[in-house]
Amino acid sequence: MEKTVIIYASTHHGNTKKLVEAIAEKHDIVQIDATKQQYADLTEYDLIGFASGIDFGNFYGSVEQFLCNNLPENKRVFFLYTCAKVSSRFTESMREEAGRKGAVLLGEYGCRGYNTYGPWKVIGGMNKNHPTEDERNGAVRFYETLLETKRLR
Ligand SMILES: Cc1cc2nc3c(=O)[nH]c(=O)nc-3n(C[C@H](O)[C@H](O)[C@H](O)COP(=O)(O)O)c2cc1C
């Protein structure tokens, strides 16, 4: 059976953590909070996920730094994120860093997350109730597709 670890940071409203938890409810995965732990030996894992809220167009610095510090060469990697409005550009820098370590990029799943940054706070925030149950289930399905793809190889 594949061993999976997901390294995450979810500091704004715990939105991204909800995606990670949804996966953890159905599958045996290890979680590492990059805001609390910056080093780990990841060599034993077959699948390595990085999960984050989006901060001015990028994954949180703690998650990207964790990747730079710890991702072993030639691992299978995937990305999860929550944001104000989905864009594949948000993983650009992470993909680049992972690529430098010869990672096989399996894919990414992004959805909206509750956001009270700046002026949004005044009107009660945007994307209230996101990630929704559908979006959380979407993250689980995404992960299961990765498992399935791995089995077929
Ligand atoms: C300081 C700050 C900057 C943000 N920048 C972006 C951004 O550039 N693009 C975007 O779509 N969302 C942006 N957001 C929204 C968050 O990415 C979104 O609320 C996310 O779900 C937070 O995830 P978390 O609760 O897991 O930390 C920003 C939020 C904050 C507080």
The ligand as an SDF file (V2000), in Angstrom:
LIG
                    3D

 31 33  0  0  0  0  0  0  0  0999 V2000
   -3.0290   38.0930    3.1150 C   0  0  0  0  0  0  0  0  0  0  0  0
   -3.8950   37.2760    2.1900 C   0  0  0  0  0  0  0  0  0  0  0  0
   -3.5820   37.2020    0.8350 C   0  0  0  0  0  0  0  0  0  0  0  0
   -4.3740   36.4420   -0.0430 C   0  0  0  0  0  0  0  0  0  0  0  0
   -4.0230   36.3820   -1.3740 N   0  0  0  0  0  0  0  0  0  0  0  0
   -4.8110   35.6790   -2.2360 C   0  0  0  0  0  0  0  0  0  0  0  0
   -4.5030   35.6130   -3.6360 C   0  0  0  0  0  0  0  0  0  0  0  0
   -3.5210   36.1860   -4.0930 O   0  0  0  0  0  0  0  0  0  0  0  0
   -5.3470   34.9350   -4.4500 N   0  0  0  0  0  0  0  0  0  0  0  0
   -6.4530   34.2810   -3.9770 C   0  0  0  0  0  0  0  0  0  0  0  0
   -7.1860   33.6750   -4.7680 O   0  0  0  0  0  0  0  0  0  0  0  0
   -6.7570   34.2860   -2.6530 N   0  0  0  0  0  0  0  0  0  0  0  0
   -5.9690   34.9730   -1.7750 C   0  0  0  0  0  0  0  0  0  0  0  0
   -6.2850   34.9910   -0.4310 N   0  0  0  0  0  0  0  0  0  0  0  0
   -7.4160   34.1710    0.0640 C   0  0  0  0  0  0  0  0  0  0  0  0
   -6.9340   32.8720    0.7560 C   0  0  0  0  0  0  0  0  0  0  0  0
   -6.0150   32.1810   -0.0540 O   0  0  0  0  0  0  0  0  0  0  0  0
   -8.1280   31.9590    1.0720 C   0  0  0  0  0  0  0  0  0  0  0  0
   -8.9700   32.5750    2.0200 O   0  0  0  0  0  0  0  0  0  0  0  0
   -7.6700   30.5880    1.5680 C   0  0  0  0  0  0  0  0  0  0  0  0
   -8.7740   29.7330    1.5730 O   0  0  0  0  0  0  0  0  0  0  0  0
   -7.0460   30.6280    2.9480 C   0  0  0  0  0  0  0  0  0  0  0  0
   -6.6880   29.3190    3.2970 O   0  0  0  0  0  0  0  0  0  0  0  0
   -6.4450   28.7950    4.7780 P   0  0  0  0  0  0  0  0  0  0  0  0
   -7.6550   29.1040    5.6070 O   0  0  0  0  0  0  0  0  0  0  0  0
   -6.2130   27.3330    4.6090 O   0  0  0  0  0  0  0  0  0  0  0  0
   -5.2040   29.4900    5.2780 O   0  0  0  0  0  0  0  0  0  0  0  0
   -5.5130   35.7530    0.4580 C   0  0  0  0  0  0  0  0  0  0  0  0
   -5.8370   35.8380    1.8200 C   0  0  0  0  0  0  0  0  0  0  0  0
   -5.0470   36.5790    2.6950 C   0  0  0  0  0  0  0  0  0  0  0  0
   -5.4190   36.6770    4.1560 C   0  0  0  0  0  0  0  0  0  0  0  0
  1  2  1  0
  2  3  1  0
  2 30  2  0
  3  4  2  0
  4  5  1  0
  4 28  1  0
  5  6  2  0
  6  7  1  0
  6 13  1  0
  7  8  2  0
  7  9  1  0
  9 10  1  0
 10 11  2  0
 10 12  1  0
 12 13  2  0
 13 14  1  0
 14 15  1  0
 14 28  1  0
 15 16  1  0
 16 17  1  0
 16 18  1  0
 18 19  1  0
 18 20  1  0
 20 21  1  0
 20 22  1  0
 22 23  1  0
 23 24  1  0
 24 25  2  0
 24 26  1  0
 24 27  1  0
 28 29  2  0
 29 30  1  0
 30 31  1  0
M  END
$$$$
